[in-house]
Amino acid sequence: MQRITVEELQKFGKTFSLSKQAIALVNQQKATWELAAANYRSLRQVYTRSFDFGHFRIDCQFNPGRIRSTAANTAAEAIQTRPCFLCAENRPPEQVGIQAEKECTILCNPFPIFPYHLTIVSEAHTPQQLTGRVPLLLNLCYDLQEFTIFYNGPRCGASAPDHFHFQAGVKNILPVEEEISYLLKHQSDSLIELPEIKIRAVENFLRRVLCFESPQPETLVFWLEKTLQLLQKPGETEEPMLNLLGSYENGNWRILLFPRSAQRPWQYFAEGEEKLLVSPAAVELGGLVILPREEDFSRITADDLTDIFGQVTLQSADFDQLKQALRETTKTSEK
Protein backbone atom coordinates (compact mmCIF):
# COMPACT_ATOMS: atom_id res chain seq x y z
CA MET A 1 0.00 0.00 0.00
CA GLN A 2 1.46 3.33 -1.05
CA ARG A 3 1.10 6.12 1.49
CA ILE A 4 2.61 9.57 1.43
CA THR A 5 4.18 11.09 4.54
CA VAL A 6 3.18 14.36 6.16
CA GLU A 7 6.66 15.68 5.43
CA GLU A 8 6.19 15.06 1.71
CA LEU A 9 2.74 16.66 1.79
CA GLN A 10 4.14 19.87 3.30
CA LYS A 11 5.47 20.76 -0.15
CA PHE A 12 1.86 20.98 -1.39
CA GLY A 13 -0.02 22.72 1.41
CA LYS A 14 -0.69 23.01 5.12
CA THR A 15 -0.77 19.77 7.13
CA PHE A 16 -1.84 20.74 10.68
CA SER A 17 -5.13 18.81 10.40
CA LEU A 18 -6.39 15.81 8.45
CA SER A 19 -8.59 18.16 6.45
CA LYS A 20 -5.57 20.23 5.38
CA GLN A 21 -3.58 17.08 4.63
CA ALA A 22 -6.39 15.89 2.34
CA ILE A 23 -6.26 19.19 0.43
CA ALA A 24 -2.49 18.92 0.16
CA LEU A 25 -2.89 15.34 -1.08
CA VAL A 26 -5.09 16.47 -3.99
CA ASN A 27 -2.54 19.17 -4.81
CA GLN A 28 0.24 16.55 -4.76
CA GLN A 29 -1.71 14.20 -7.02
CA LYS A 30 -2.41 16.97 -9.52
CA ALA A 31 1.32 17.72 -9.59
CA THR A 32 2.51 14.12 -10.02
CA TRP A 33 -0.30 12.12 -11.67
CA GLU A 34 -1.18 13.20 -15.20
CA LEU A 35 -4.63 11.54 -15.23
CA ALA A 36 -5.67 13.43 -12.10
CA ALA A 37 -4.09 16.65 -13.34
CA ALA A 38 -5.93 16.51 -16.65
CA ASN A 39 -9.29 15.73 -15.07
CA TYR A 40 -8.99 18.49 -12.47
CA ARG A 41 -8.03 20.93 -15.22
CA SER A 42 -11.13 19.88 -17.12
CA LEU A 43 -13.29 21.06 -14.21
CA ARG A 44 -12.55 24.60 -15.36
CA GLN A 45 -14.48 23.85 -18.55
CA VAL A 46 -17.58 22.20 -17.07
CA TYR A 47 -20.87 23.89 -17.84
CA THR A 48 -23.64 24.45 -15.31
CA ARG A 49 -27.33 25.19 -15.70
CA SER A 50 -29.58 26.07 -12.77
CA PHE A 51 -33.30 25.39 -12.40
CA ASP A 52 -35.15 27.59 -9.91
CA PHE A 53 -37.96 25.82 -8.05
CA GLY A 54 -38.76 28.72 -5.73
CA HIS A 55 -37.40 27.77 -2.31
CA PHE A 56 -34.67 25.56 -3.75
CA ARG A 57 -32.73 25.01 -6.96
CA ILE A 58 -31.26 22.12 -8.90
CA ASP A 59 -27.94 22.64 -10.67
CA CYS A 60 -27.00 20.48 -13.66
CA GLN A 61 -23.31 20.01 -14.50
CA PHE A 62 -22.03 18.78 -17.85
CA ASN A 63 -19.03 16.71 -16.79
CA PRO A 64 -17.89 14.16 -19.42
CA GLY A 65 -15.18 12.89 -17.06
CA ARG A 66 -17.88 11.27 -14.91
CA ILE A 67 -19.13 8.90 -17.62
CA ARG A 68 -17.29 6.02 -15.96
CA SER A 69 -19.25 6.43 -12.74
CA THR A 70 -22.64 7.36 -14.23
CA ALA A 71 -22.61 4.44 -16.68
CA ALA A 72 -21.03 1.92 -14.29
CA ASN A 73 -22.38 -1.61 -14.60
CA THR A 74 -23.14 -2.60 -10.99
CA ALA A 75 -24.79 -5.92 -11.76
CA ALA A 76 -23.43 -8.75 -9.62
CA GLU A 77 -21.89 -10.66 -12.54
CA ALA A 78 -20.07 -7.54 -13.78
CA ILE A 79 -18.70 -6.81 -10.31
CA GLN A 80 -17.49 -10.39 -9.87
CA THR A 81 -15.61 -10.48 -13.17
CA ARG A 82 -13.65 -7.23 -12.91
CA PRO A 83 -10.70 -6.39 -10.65
CA CYS A 84 -11.69 -4.07 -7.81
CA PHE A 85 -10.30 -0.63 -8.64
CA LEU A 86 -10.39 0.41 -4.96
CA CYS A 87 -8.13 -2.41 -3.73
CA ALA A 88 -4.55 -1.28 -3.15
CA GLU A 89 -3.04 -3.90 -5.46
CA ASN A 90 -5.18 -2.69 -8.39
CA ARG A 91 -4.73 1.06 -7.98
CA PRO A 92 -2.37 2.99 -10.30
CA PRO A 93 1.18 3.33 -8.94
CA GLU A 94 0.81 7.13 -9.05
CA GLN A 95 -2.15 7.03 -6.66
CA VAL A 96 -0.96 7.55 -3.10
CA GLY A 97 -3.00 8.09 0.05
CA ILE A 98 -3.05 9.11 3.70
CA GLN A 99 -4.48 7.21 6.63
CA ALA A 100 -7.90 8.01 8.10
CA GLU A 101 -8.90 6.27 11.31
CA LYS A 102 -7.39 2.79 11.61
CA GLU A 103 -9.10 1.05 8.73
CA CYS A 104 -9.29 3.61 5.92
CA THR A 105 -7.11 5.37 3.37
CA ILE A 106 -7.92 8.78 1.90
CA LEU A 107 -7.33 8.97 -1.84
CA CYS A 108 -7.65 11.75 -4.38
CA ASN A 109 -10.58 10.93 -6.65
CA PRO A 110 -9.10 11.20 -10.17
CA PHE A 111 -12.53 11.74 -11.76
CA PRO A 112 -13.65 14.82 -9.83
CA ILE A 113 -16.90 16.67 -9.39
CA PHE A 114 -15.46 19.06 -6.80
CA PRO A 115 -12.24 21.14 -6.81
CA TYR A 116 -11.12 18.83 -3.99
CA HIS A 117 -12.71 15.39 -4.27
CA LEU A 118 -11.75 12.46 -2.06
CA THR A 119 -12.46 8.75 -1.97
CA ILE A 120 -12.07 7.21 1.48
CA VAL A 121 -11.62 3.46 1.13
CA SER A 122 -11.53 0.56 3.52
CA GLU A 123 -8.18 -1.19 3.51
CA ALA A 124 -10.07 -4.50 3.44
CA HIS A 125 -12.11 -5.65 0.46
CA THR A 126 -15.48 -5.73 2.19
CA PRO A 127 -18.97 -4.90 0.86
CA GLN A 128 -20.48 -1.43 0.84
CA GLN A 129 -22.67 -1.36 3.96
CA LEU A 130 -23.24 1.49 6.41
CA THR A 131 -24.55 -0.56 9.35
CA GLY A 132 -21.85 -0.74 12.01
CA ARG A 133 -19.87 2.09 10.40
CA VAL A 134 -21.83 5.12 11.58
CA PRO A 135 -19.14 5.91 14.22
CA LEU A 136 -16.56 5.93 11.40
CA LEU A 137 -18.78 8.31 9.41
CA LEU A 138 -19.05 10.73 12.34
CA ASN A 139 -15.29 10.60 12.98
CA LEU A 140 -14.60 11.43 9.35
CA CYS A 141 -17.04 14.35 9.48
CA TYR A 142 -15.18 15.66 12.53
CA ASP A 143 -11.69 15.11 11.12
CA LEU A 144 -12.49 16.49 7.66
CA GLN A 145 -14.35 19.65 8.64
CA GLU A 146 -13.65 21.41 5.34
CA PHE A 147 -15.47 18.61 3.50
CA THR A 148 -18.93 17.15 3.21
CA ILE A 149 -18.80 13.36 3.53
CA PHE A 150 -21.15 11.37 1.34
CA TYR A 151 -22.22 7.76 1.20
CA ASN A 152 -23.80 5.96 -1.74
CA GLY A 153 -25.53 2.70 -0.93
CA PRO A 154 -24.67 -0.43 -2.94
CA ARG A 155 -27.88 0.01 -4.96
CA CYS A 156 -27.86 3.81 -4.98
CA GLY A 157 -24.88 5.06 -6.93
CA ALA A 158 -21.87 3.21 -5.54
CA SER A 159 -19.79 2.25 -8.57
CA ALA A 160 -17.85 -0.21 -6.37
CA PRO A 161 -20.56 -1.88 -4.25
CA ASP A 162 -18.13 -4.68 -3.40
CA HIS A 163 -15.61 -2.42 -1.60
CA PHE A 164 -16.62 -0.19 1.31
CA HIS A 165 -15.94 3.50 0.81
CA PHE A 166 -17.12 7.03 1.44
CA GLN A 167 -16.49 10.05 -0.76
CA ALA A 168 -15.98 13.66 0.23
CA GLY A 169 -16.22 16.98 -1.55
CA VAL A 170 -15.09 20.38 -0.35
CA LYS A 171 -18.00 22.12 1.41
CA ASN A 172 -20.53 24.57 -0.03
CA ILE A 173 -20.69 23.26 -3.58
CA LEU A 174 -23.99 21.38 -3.30
CA PRO A 175 -27.14 23.55 -3.39
CA VAL A 176 -28.64 21.75 -0.39
CA GLU A 177 -25.77 22.96 1.78
CA GLU A 178 -26.87 26.58 1.41
CA GLU A 179 -30.60 25.77 1.40
CA ILE A 180 -30.90 23.39 4.34
CA SER A 181 -31.21 26.04 7.07
CA TYR A 182 -34.14 27.65 5.24
CA LEU A 183 -35.73 24.29 4.50
CA LEU A 184 -35.49 23.19 8.12
CA LYS A 185 -37.02 26.46 9.30
CA HIS A 186 -39.84 26.76 6.76
CA GLN A 187 -40.41 23.40 5.04
CA SER A 188 -39.75 20.73 7.67
CA ASP A 189 -41.77 18.41 9.85
CA SER A 190 -40.26 18.04 13.33
CA LEU A 191 -40.17 14.38 14.34
CA ILE A 192 -37.96 14.48 17.42
CA GLU A 193 -36.99 17.62 19.32
CA LEU A 194 -34.74 16.84 22.28
CA PRO A 195 -31.73 18.67 23.76
CA GLU A 196 -29.46 15.87 22.58
CA ILE A 197 -30.92 15.40 19.09
CA LYS A 198 -33.24 16.93 16.51
CA ILE A 199 -34.71 14.88 13.68
CA ARG A 200 -36.71 16.68 11.02
CA ALA A 201 -38.19 15.60 7.70
CA VAL A 202 -38.21 17.68 4.52
CA GLU A 203 -40.13 16.58 1.44
CA ASN A 204 -41.32 19.62 -0.46
CA PHE A 205 -38.23 19.90 -2.67
CA LEU A 206 -38.52 16.99 -5.16
CA ARG A 207 -36.69 14.73 -2.70
CA ARG A 208 -37.55 13.36 0.74
CA VAL A 209 -34.86 13.61 3.39
CA LEU A 210 -34.38 13.13 7.12
CA CYS A 211 -32.07 15.61 8.84
CA PHE A 212 -30.34 14.48 12.05
CA GLU A 213 -28.55 17.12 14.16
CA SER A 214 -26.74 16.43 17.41
CA PRO A 215 -23.66 17.39 19.43
CA GLN A 216 -23.54 13.87 20.87
CA PRO A 217 -22.06 11.16 18.62
CA GLU A 218 -23.41 8.26 20.69
CA THR A 219 -26.97 9.61 20.42
CA LEU A 220 -26.56 10.14 16.70
CA VAL A 221 -25.25 6.61 16.21
CA PHE A 222 -28.32 5.21 17.99
CA TRP A 223 -30.83 7.11 15.88
CA LEU A 224 -29.08 6.54 12.56
CA GLU A 225 -28.74 2.82 13.22
CA LYS A 226 -32.40 2.73 14.29
CA THR A 227 -33.43 4.43 11.06
CA LEU A 228 -31.48 1.88 9.02
CA GLN A 229 -33.41 -0.86 10.84
CA LEU A 230 -36.74 0.85 10.15
CA LEU A 231 -35.90 1.12 6.46
CA GLN A 232 -35.05 -2.58 6.22
CA LYS A 233 -37.84 -4.47 4.51
CA PRO A 234 -38.96 -7.78 6.06
CA GLY A 235 -37.07 -10.70 4.57
CA GLU A 236 -34.64 -8.50 2.66
CA THR A 237 -30.93 -9.01 3.37
CA GLU A 238 -29.55 -6.20 1.22
CA GLU A 239 -28.93 -2.79 2.74
CA PRO A 240 -31.91 -0.42 2.44
CA MET A 241 -31.65 1.95 -0.49
CA LEU A 242 -30.23 5.27 0.69
CA ASN A 243 -27.78 8.09 0.14
CA LEU A 244 -26.29 10.24 2.85
CA LEU A 245 -24.49 13.56 3.30
CA GLY A 246 -22.67 14.33 6.54
CA SER A 247 -20.78 17.26 8.02
CA TYR A 248 -19.56 18.70 11.31
CA GLU A 249 -19.64 22.40 12.17
CA ASN A 250 -19.87 24.56 15.28
CA GLY A 251 -19.99 21.63 17.68
CA ASN A 252 -22.75 19.76 15.84
CA TRP A 253 -23.01 16.91 13.39
CA ARG A 254 -25.59 17.22 10.63
CA ILE A 255 -26.56 14.13 8.67
CA LEU A 256 -28.92 14.24 5.69
CA LEU A 257 -30.31 10.78 4.93
CA PHE A 258 -32.14 10.33 1.62
CA PRO A 259 -34.16 7.07 1.57
CA ARG A 260 -34.67 5.71 -1.94
CA SER A 261 -37.18 3.65 -3.88
CA ALA A 262 -35.25 3.09 -7.12
CA GLN A 263 -31.63 3.09 -8.31
CA ARG A 264 -32.12 4.67 -11.71
CA PRO A 265 -35.05 6.34 -13.51
CA TRP A 266 -36.62 4.90 -16.66
CA GLN A 267 -34.92 7.63 -18.70
CA TYR A 268 -31.54 6.03 -18.00
CA PHE A 269 -32.59 2.90 -19.90
CA ALA A 270 -34.58 4.61 -22.68
CA GLU A 271 -33.44 4.79 -26.28
CA GLY A 272 -33.23 7.69 -28.69
CA GLU A 273 -34.45 11.13 -27.73
CA GLU A 274 -36.07 9.93 -24.51
CA LYS A 275 -32.74 8.77 -23.07
CA LEU A 276 -31.15 10.82 -20.27
CA LEU A 277 -27.98 9.30 -18.88
CA VAL A 278 -28.46 10.32 -15.25
CA SER A 279 -27.87 7.99 -12.31
CA PRO A 280 -28.83 9.78 -9.08
CA ALA A 281 -26.53 9.34 -6.11
CA ALA A 282 -25.65 11.48 -3.08
CA VAL A 283 -24.38 14.42 -5.15
CA GLU A 284 -27.58 14.50 -7.20
CA LEU A 285 -29.73 14.22 -4.07
CA GLY A 286 -27.75 17.20 -2.80
CA GLY A 287 -29.01 19.21 -5.77
CA LEU A 288 -26.15 18.84 -8.27
CA VAL A 289 -27.10 16.60 -11.19
CA ILE A 290 -24.12 15.27 -13.11
CA LEU A 291 -24.65 14.76 -16.84
CA PRO A 292 -21.69 13.26 -18.74
CA ARG A 293 -23.36 13.60 -22.17
CA GLU A 294 -23.68 17.08 -23.66
CA GLU A 295 -26.94 16.26 -25.42
CA ASP A 296 -28.56 15.40 -22.08
CA PHE A 297 -27.22 18.56 -20.47
CA SER A 298 -28.61 20.70 -23.31
CA ARG A 299 -32.15 19.34 -23.30
CA ILE A 300 -32.94 18.31 -19.73
CA THR A 301 -35.88 20.30 -18.33
CA ALA A 302 -37.38 21.14 -14.95
CA ASP A 303 -40.15 18.64 -15.72
CA ASP A 304 -37.54 15.94 -16.38
CA LEU A 305 -35.88 16.66 -13.03
CA THR A 306 -39.23 16.53 -11.24
CA ASP A 307 -40.01 13.18 -12.84
CA ILE A 308 -36.54 11.70 -12.20
CA PHE A 309 -36.45 12.62 -8.52
CA GLY A 310 -40.06 11.49 -8.13
CA GLN A 311 -39.06 8.03 -9.29
CA VAL A 312 -35.94 7.50 -7.19
CA THR A 313 -36.84 9.11 -3.87
CA LEU A 314 -38.81 7.17 -1.24
CA GLN A 315 -42.49 7.38 -2.06
CA SER A 316 -44.81 9.53 0.06
CA ALA A 317 -46.73 6.74 1.82
CA ASP A 318 -43.53 4.92 2.75
CA PHE A 319 -41.96 8.14 4.00
CA ASP A 320 -45.02 8.81 6.17
CA GLN A 321 -44.65 5.33 7.68
CA LEU A 322 -40.97 5.98 8.38
CA LYS A 323 -41.74 9.30 10.09
CA GLN A 324 -44.41 7.69 12.26
CA ALA A 325 -42.08 4.83 13.21
CA LEU A 326 -39.45 7.33 14.36
CA ARG A 327 -42.02 9.17 16.47
CA GLU A 328 -43.13 5.87 18.01
CA THR A 329 -39.52 4.99 18.78
CA THR A 330 -39.26 8.21 20.80
CA LYS A 331 -42.37 7.38 22.80
CA THR A 332 -41.09 3.86 23.48
CA SER A 333 -37.66 5.07 24.60
CA GLU A 334 -39.22 7.60 26.98
CA LYS A 335 -41.20 4.94 28.88
PyMOL commands that set and color helices and strands:
alter all, ss='L'
color gray80, all
select helices_A, chain A and resi 6-9+18-32+34-45+64-70+76-80+88-90+134-143+175-186+217-231+266-269+272-274+282-285+294-299+302-312+316-334
alter helices_A, ss='H'
color red, helices_A
select strands_A, chain A and resi 47-52+57-62+97-100+104-108+117-122+147-152+165-170+188-194+197-202+209-214+242-249+252-259+288-291
alter strands_A, ss='S'
color yellow, strands_A
deselect
rebuild
show_as cartoon
